[in-house]
Amino acid sequence: MLNLKLFTLFLLISVLNLDIASSYKCNFLEKTQSSDRIYTCVAAQDSPGKEHHLAHKTDNDVLRVDYELTSTDNSPIMTDTDYPFCTKYPKLQKILLKKVKSVDKNFLQHCSNLHSFTISRSETKLIPALLFSKNTKLATLDLSKNAITTVNENAFVNNKELIYLSLDENKLSTIQPNTFKALTKVAHLGLRGNKIKILNPAWFDTLTNLKYLDLGANGIADLPKNIFSRLGNLQKLYVDNNKLTTVHSDSFGTANKLAEIHLDYNKISSIDEKIVDNTPVQRFVFDGGVCIKQKKSIKRDTMKAELKDCFAAYRARANKAKKMLNYFRLFIFLLGLINSQVVYAFKCDFQVTNDLFRNYYTCLISQESNNINEVHLPQSFDGDVSRISIQINFYDITESEYPFCQRFPKLKKVYMTGSGLALIDGNLFQRCNDLMEVTIEAASIQDIPENLFSNNIGLTTVSITKSKLKTLPEKIFENNKNLYSIILDENEIVSLPPKIFKSLTSLDKLSLSNNKIKQLNPSWFEDLKRLDILNLDHNEISELPKNVFKNLKKLDLLQISSNKITTIHSDSFGYIRELTLADFENNTINAVDGKIFDVLQSTLLNLRGNTCCQSLVWRGDDEIKDCYQNYQPREE
């Protein structure tokens, strides 16, 4: 009876508008200047005074609550009693919580209109069965970066409209078999950065609409039989940074739309070549392993041949490599006994890999070497050298002093670094007919000769980073039509010639981040019809010109964060069906064309850190409405 009287008293006080602080405090921010206003309750524990309401506003207008603490010290447990967000704001669609202690199982029971829920950097360990049971309209659920160890098997049983689910960067070691059973509409599932070692095929049995699955950075050692067999719409699979040694074709079954498998940073020594016949996979990505150690993106048109050769060599070359290594060690021993020398124009400390299945030698060059009587491989062994690593601290580098490819005719990879490296002879690689990868890092280079790669028609990767490049010659890549990766990050590039990437129809990745680019030229991207990743982060770009990305039909990831863009126009893009994420974080965007999702129908826009929106948004999300209302078409 006493509780009822207290409740009545507080109700009367509320009606009389007395100055009583609520159990949580809320500062309202007006998001638009239009008559159709949307209000956000930005809640904070240290908010002073009582609640502040805008004029002509009612609680029915609040669609979103952000509750973010500066630290987790004394952070609260979110309960429906102390934080009755959905009781107070019946039309609430989105809740974002950061650095709270945890959430009570009944916290969201009155949130019948909730579309999006995020909790991160909390101490939450358990996702209980009833937490989301009343949220039948939930479409986006971000539970990443917490301490979750357990998800109740019935946690998502009523969330049949869910499209996006992230459990990344938690402490999950296992998941109950039927946890995802009701999620037939989920397109994105993230389980990266947990402690999962064993996969259960039952997890994915009903996820027939899943397009993106991220299992990276766990401890997975095996992909069980039929683990992905029900995922008929799966397009991208990430199993990188695990402990895989073998990939079986029977893991995939009828995954008949699978385009990419990311296997980088595993210990893979064999892959069943039937995976090429049984799936339409367009690209394997490697970076570390036993069979393919160098960074490599193998595309479908060369996939079967490249993988077949690699795996066929696994056993065949094992015995041969053992014999060659023993002969080599014996030879070096004998050379040491007779104090024999072989003199070349440059000195070379040879390193032999311990991996018997690769059977290559690396020439390590340093101008600071004081070993005058270096032991050299005999002339007959020079054909086995496939890599050179050079540190240049005082001198420039010329073909006459460093005739790499004259001495090593099978050279495939060159790595150069050093602050003293300021000039490169245009003829340096002229005799390198088999050269595939060139990396220049932390040099003082400002210019690259136009003919540097003119004879390297098999070149696949060029990386020039952390240097002082201001531009590149227009014809630098004219003869390199097999290039699939160009990385020019952390230079001083202001602009590039219009046709610099002309005819690079195989290019898969182009990265120009951390430069000084102010304007994009649509001509740069005209021929890049197979480009998958474009990184323009951390430049000074203020506008996306009309049709600038029109021809990038295969673009999957656009990174253009930390620039100065204020408006997103739909006419900057063509109809890009495969663009998964367009990352505009930390620009100054205050307007977005309302037609943007007509051309980017399946794209997730990251608008965090901008003016008119602070969220990840999908087609139809209300958070972006303010941006639409601010939009003005570009002046022709």
Residue pairs with C-beta under 8 A, 6 or more apart in sequence:
10 20
13 20
14 20
19 50
20 50
21 49
21 50
21 51
22 50
22 51
23 81
23 82
23 83
23 84
24 43
24 67
24 82
24 83
25 43
25 44
25 45
25 47
25 48
25 49
25 50
25 51
26 41
26 42
26 43
26 47
26 51
26 52
26 65
27 41
27 42
27 43
27 44
27 47
27 51
27 52
28 39
28 40
28 41
28 42
28 51
28 52
28 53
28 54
28 57
28 62
29 39
29 40
29 42
30 37
30 39
30 54
31 37
31 38
31 39
31 40
31 612
31 626
32 38
32 625
32 626
32 629
32 630
34 629
36 629
37 57
37 61
38 61
38 63
38 64
38 622
38 625
38 626
39 54
39 57
39 61
39 62
39 63
40 62
40 63
40 64
40 65
40 66
41 62
41 64
41 65
41 66
41 85
41 89
42 65
42 66
43 65
43 66
43 67
43 83
44 67
44 68
44 69
45 69
45 76
46 70
59 88
59 89
59 90
60 89
60 90
60 91
61 91
62 88
62 89
62 91
62 92
63 89
63 91
63 92
63 93
63 94
63 622
64 92
64 93
64 94
64 95
64 96
64 623
65 85
65 89
65 92
65 94
65 95
65 96
66 96
66 614
67 78
67 83
67 95
67 96
67 97
67 98
67 100
68 96
68 97
68 98
68 99
69 75
69 98
69 99
69 100
70 99
71 99
72 99
72 100
72 101
72 121
72 122
72 123
75 99
75 100
75 101
75 122
75 123
76 82
76 83
76 100
76 101
77 100
77 101
77 102
77 103
77 104
78 97
78 100
78 101
78 102
78 103
78 104
78 107
79 104
79 106
79 107
80 86
80 87
80 104
80 106
80 107
80 108
80 109
80 110
83 107
84 110
85 92
85 95
85 111
86 92
86 108
86 109
86 110
86 111
86 112
86 113
86 114
87 110
90 113
91 113
92 111
92 113
92 114
93 113
93 114
93 115
93 116
93 622
94 114
94 115
94 116
94 117
94 615
94 622
94 623
95 108
95 111
95 114
95 116
95 117
95 118
96 117
96 118
96 119
97 103
97 118
97 119
97 120
97 122
98 119
98 120
98 121
98 122
99 121
99 122
100 119
100 122
101 122
101 123
101 124
102 122
102 123
102 124
102 125
103 119
103 122
103 124
103 131
105 128
105 129
105 130
105 131
106 130
107 131
108 114
108 117
108 131
108 132
108 134
108 135
109 130
109 133
109 134
110 134
111 134
111 135
112 134
112 135
112 136
112 137
113 137
114 135
114 137
114 138
115 137
115 138
115 139
115 140
115 621
115 622
116 138
116 139
116 140
116 141
116 142
116 615
116 621
116 623
117 132
117 135
117 138
117 140
117 141
117 142
118 140
118 141
118 142
118 143
119 142
119 143
119 146
120 142
120 143
120 144
120 145
120 146
121 145
121 146
122 146
122 147
123 146
123 147
124 143
124 146
124 147
124 148
125 146
125 147
125 148
125 149
125 150
125 171
126 148
126 149
126 150
126 151
126 152
127 143
127 148
127 150
127 151
127 152
127 155
128 152
128 155
129 152
129 153
129 154
129 155
129 157
131 155
132 138
132 141
132 155
132 156
132 158
132 159
133 157
133 158
134 158
135 158
135 159
136 158
136 159
136 160
136 161
137 161
138 159
138 161
138 162
139 161
139 162
139 163
139 164
139 618
140 162
140 163
140 164
140 616
140 618
140 621
141 159
141 162
141 164
141 165
141 166
142 164
142 166
142 616
143 165
143 166
143 167
143 170
144 166
144 167
144 168
144 169
144 170
144 190
145 168
145 169
145 170
146 169
146 170
147 170
147 171
148 167
148 170
148 171
148 172
149 170
149 171
149 172
149 173
150 172
151 167
151 172
151 175
151 176
151 179
152 176
152 179
153 176
153 177
153 178
153 179
155 179
156 162
156 165
156 179
156 180
156 182
156 183
157 181
157 182
158 182
159 182
159 183
160 182
160 183
160 184
160 185
161 185
162 183
162 185
162 186
163 185
163 186
163 187
163 188
163 618
164 186
164 187
164 188
164 604
164 618
165 180
165 183
165 186
165 188
165 189
165 190
166 188
166 189
166 190
167 190
167 191
167 194
168 190
168 191
168 192
168 193
168 194
168 214
169 192
169 193
169 194
170 193
170 194
171 194
171 195
172 191
172 194
172 195
172 196
173 194
173 195
173 196
173 197
174 196
174 198
174 200
175 196
175 200
175 203
177 200
177 202
177 203
178 202
179 203
180 186
180 189
180 203
180 204
180 206
180 207
181 205
181 206
182 206
183 206
183 207
184 206
184 207
184 208
184 209
185 209
186 207
186 209
186 210
187 209
187 210
187 211
187 212
188 210
188 211
188 212
188 604
189 207
189 210
189 212
189 213
189 214
190 214
191 213
191 214
191 215
191 218
192 214
192 215
192 216
192 217
192 218
192 238
193 216
193 217
193 218
194 217
194 218
195 218
195 219
196 215
196 218
196 219
196 220
197 218
197 219
197 220
197 221
198 220
198 222
199 215
199 220
199 222
199 223
199 224
199 227
200 224
201 224
201 225
201 226
201 227
201 229
204 210
204 213
204 227
204 228
204 230
204 231
205 230
206 230
207 230
207 231
208 230
208 231
208 232
208 233
209 233
210 231
210 233
210 234
211 233
211 234
211 235
211 236
212 234
212 235
212 236
212 580
213 228
213 231
213 234
213 236
213 237
213 238
214 238
215 237
215 238
215 239
215 242
216 238
216 239
216 240
216 241
216 242
216 262
217 240
217 241
217 242
218 241
218 242
219 242
219 243
220 239
220 242
220 243
220 244
221 242
221 243
221 244
221 245
222 244
222 246
223 239
223 244
223 247
223 248
223 251
224 251
225 248
225 250
225 251
226 250
226 251
226 253
227 251
228 234
228 237
228 251
228 252
228 253
228 255
228 258
229 251
229 252
229 253
229 254
229 255
230 253
230 254
231 255
231 258
232 254
232 255
232 256
232 257
233 257
234 255
234 257
234 258
235 257
235 258
235 259
235 260
235 578
236 258
236 259
236 260
236 262
236 556
236 580
237 258
237 260
237 261
237 262
238 262
239 261
239 262
239 263
239 266
240 262
240 263
240 264
240 265
240 266
240 285
240 287
241 264
241 265
241 266
242 265
242 266
243 266
243 267
244 263
244 266
244 267
244 268
245 266
245 267
245 268
245 269
245 270
245 290
246 268
246 269
246 270
246 271
246 272
247 261
247 263
247 268
247 270
247 271
247 272
247 275
248 272
248 275
249 272
249 273
249 274
249 275
249 277
249 278
249 279
250 272
252 258
252 275
252 278
252 279
255 279
256 279
256 280
257 280
258 279
258 280
258 281
259 280
259 281
259 282
259 283
260 281
260 282
260 283
260 284
260 285
261 281
261 283
261 284
261 285
262 285
263 284
263 285
263 286
263 289
264 285
264 286
264 287
264 288
264 295
265 287
265 288
266 288
266 289
267 288
267 289
267 290
268 286
268 289
268 290
268 291
268 292
269 289
269 290
269 291
269 314
269 357
270 291
270 311
270 314
271 284
271 291
271 307
271 311
273 304
273 307
273 308
273 311
275 281
276 300
276 303
276 304
276 307
280 300
281 300
281 303
282 299
282 300
283 297
283 298
283 299
283 300
283 508
283 532
284 297
284 298
284 303
284 307
285 296
285 297
285 298
286 292
286 294
286 295
286 296
286 297
286 298
287 294
287 295
287 296
290 355
290 357
291 310
291 311
291 314
291 357
292 310
293 355
293 358
294 413
294 437
295 437
295 461
297 484
297 485
297 508
297 509
298 306
298 307
299 484
299 506
299 508
313 357
314 357
317 356
317 357
317 359
318 356
318 357
320 359
321 356
321 357
321 358
321 359
322 356
324 359
325 352
325 356
328 352
328 377
328 381
331 378
332 375
335 375
336 375
339 373
341 373
341 375
341 376
342 376
342 378
342 379
344 376
344 407
345 400
345 401
345 402
345 403
346 365
346 401
346 402
347 365
347 369
347 371
347 374
348 363
348 364
348 365
348 374
348 376
348 377
349 363
349 364
349 365
349 366
349 369
349 371
349 374
350 361
350 362
350 363
350 364
350 375
350 376
350 377
350 385
351 361
351 362
351 364
352 361
352 362
353 359
353 360
353 361
353 362
359 384
360 384
360 385
360 386
360 387
361 377
361 381
361 384
361 385
361 386
361 387
362 385
362 386
362 387
362 388
362 389
363 385
363 387
363 388
363 389
363 408
364 389
365 388
365 389
365 390
365 391
365 402
366 390
366 391
367 391
367 392
367 393
367 394
367 395
368 391
368 393
377 384
377 385
382 407
382 408
382 409
383 408
383 409
383 410
384 410
385 407
385 408
385 410
385 411
386 408
386 410
386 411
386 412
386 413
387 411
387 412
387 413
387 414
387 415
388 404
388 408
388 411
388 413
388 414
388 415
389 415
390 397
390 402
390 414
390 415
390 416
390 417
390 418
391 417
391 418
392 416
392 417
392 418
392 420
392 421
392 443
393 418
393 419
393 420
394 420
395 420
396 420
396 421
396 422
396 423
396 424
396 425
397 416
397 421
397 423
397 424
397 425
397 428
398 425
398 427
398 428
399 425
399 427
399 428
399 430
400 425
402 428
403 431
404 411
404 414
404 428
404 429
404 431
404 432
405 411
405 429
405 430
405 431
405 432
405 433
405 435
406 431
409 431
409 433
409 434
410 434
411 432
411 434
411 435
412 434
412 435
412 436
412 437
413 435
413 436
413 437
413 438
413 439
414 429
414 432
414 435
414 437
414 438
414 439
415 439
415 441
416 439
416 440
416 441
416 443
417 440
417 441
417 442
417 443
418 442
418 443
419 442
419 443
419 444
420 444
421 440
421 443
421 444
421 445
422 443
422 444
422 445
422 446
423 445
424 440
424 445
424 448
424 449
424 452
425 449
426 449
426 450
426 451
426 452
427 451
428 452
429 435
429 438
429 452
429 453
429 455
429 456
430 451
430 454
430 455
431 455
432 455
432 456
433 455
433 456
433 458
434 458
435 456
435 458
435 459
436 458
436 459
436 460
436 461
437 459
437 460
437 461
437 462
437 463
438 453
438 456
438 459
438 461
438 462
438 463
439 461
439 463
439 464
440 463
440 464
440 465
440 467
441 463
441 464
441 465
441 466
441 467
442 465
442 466
442 467
443 464
443 466
443 467
443 468
444 467
444 468
445 464
445 467
445 468
445 469
446 468
446 469
446 470
447 469
447 470
448 464
448 469
448 472
448 473
448 476
449 473
450 473
450 474
450 475
450 476
452 476
453 459
453 462
453 476
453 477
453 479
453 480
454 478
454 479
455 479
456 479
456 480
457 479
457 480
457 481
457 482
458 482
459 480
459 482
459 483
460 482
460 483
460 484
460 485
461 483
461 484
461 485
461 486
461 487
462 477
462 480
462 483
462 485
462 486
462 487
463 485
463 486
463 487
463 488
464 487
464 488
464 491
465 487
465 488
465 489
465 490
465 491
466 489
466 490
466 491
467 490
467 491
468 491
468 492
469 488
469 491
469 492
469 493
470 491
470 492
470 493
470 494
471 493
471 494
471 495
471 496
471 497
472 488
472 493
472 496
472 497
472 500
473 497
473 500
474 497
474 498
474 499
474 500
476 500
477 483
477 486
477 500
477 501
477 504
478 502
478 503
480 504
481 503
481 504
481 505
481 506
482 506
483 504
483 506
483 507
484 506
484 507
484 508
484 509
485 507
485 508
485 509
486 501
486 504
486 507
486 509
486 510
486 511
487 509
487 511
488 511
488 512
488 515
489 511
489 512
489 513
489 514
489 515
489 535
490 513
490 514
490 515
491 514
491 515
492 515
492 516
493 512
493 515
493 516
493 517
494 515
494 516
494 517
494 518
495 517
495 518
495 519
495 521
496 521
496 524
498 521
498 523
498 524
499 523
500 524
501 507
501 510
501 524
501 525
501 527
501 528
502 526
502 527
503 527
504 527
504 528
505 527
505 528
505 529
505 530
506 530
507 528
507 530
507 531
508 530
508 531
508 532
508 533
509 531
509 532
509 533
509 535
510 528
510 531
510 533
510 534
510 535
511 533
511 534
511 535
512 535
512 536
512 539
513 535
513 536
513 537
513 538
513 539
513 559
514 537
514 538
514 539
515 538
515 539
516 539
516 540
517 536
517 539
517 540
517 541
518 539
518 540
518 541
518 542
519 541
519 543
519 545
520 536
520 541
520 544
520 545
520 548
521 545
521 548
522 545
522 546
522 547
522 548
522 550
525 531
525 534
525 548
525 549
525 551
525 552
526 551
527 551
528 551
528 552
529 551
529 552
529 553
529 554
530 554
531 552
531 554
531 555
532 554
532 555
532 556
532 557
533 555
533 556
533 557
533 559
534 549
534 552
534 555
534 557
534 558
534 559
535 559
536 558
536 559
536 560
536 563
537 559
537 560
537 561
537 562
537 563
537 583
538 561
538 562
538 563
539 562
539 563
540 563
540 564
541 560
541 563
541 564
541 565
542 563
542 564
542 565
542 566
543 565
543 566
543 567
544 560
544 565
544 568
544 569
544 572
545 572
546 569
546 571
546 572
546 634
547 571
547 572
547 574
548 572
549 555
549 558
549 572
549 573
549 574
549 576
550 573
550 574
551 574
552 574
552 576
553 574
553 576
553 577
553 578
554 578
555 576
555 578
555 579
556 578
556 579
556 580
556 581
557 579
557 580
557 581
557 583
558 579
558 581
558 582
558 583
559 583
560 582
560 583
560 584
560 587
561 583
561 584
561 585
561 586
561 587
561 606
561 609
562 585
562 586
562 587
563 587
564 587
564 588
565 584
565 587
565 588
565 589
566 587
566 588
566 589
566 590
566 591
567 589
567 590
567 591
567 592
567 593
567 631
567 632
567 634
568 584
568 589
568 591
568 592
568 593
568 596
568 627
569 593
569 633
569 634
570 593
570 595
570 596
570 598
570 599
571 593
571 634
573 579
573 596
573 599
573 600
574 599
575 599
576 599
576 600
576 603
577 601
577 602
578 602
579 600
579 602
579 603
580 602
580 603
580 604
581 603
581 604
581 606
582 600
582 603
582 604
582 605
582 606
583 606
584 605
584 606
584 607
584 610
585 606
585 607
585 608
585 609
585 610
586 608
586 609
586 610
587 609
587 610
588 610
588 611
589 607
589 610
589 611
589 612
589 613
589 627
590 610
590 611
590 612
590 627
590 630
591 612
591 627
591 630
591 631
591 632
592 605
592 607
592 612
592 613
592 624
592 627
592 628
592 630
592 631
593 628
593 631
593 633
594 628
594 631
596 605
597 603
597 619
597 620
601 619
602 619
603 619
604 616
604 617
604 618
605 616
605 617
605 618
605 624
606 616
607 613
607 614
607 615
607 616
607 617
607 623
607 624
607 627
608 614
608 615
608 616
612 624
612 626
612 627
612 630
613 623
613 624
613 626
613 627
614 623
615 621
615 623
615 624
617 623
617 624
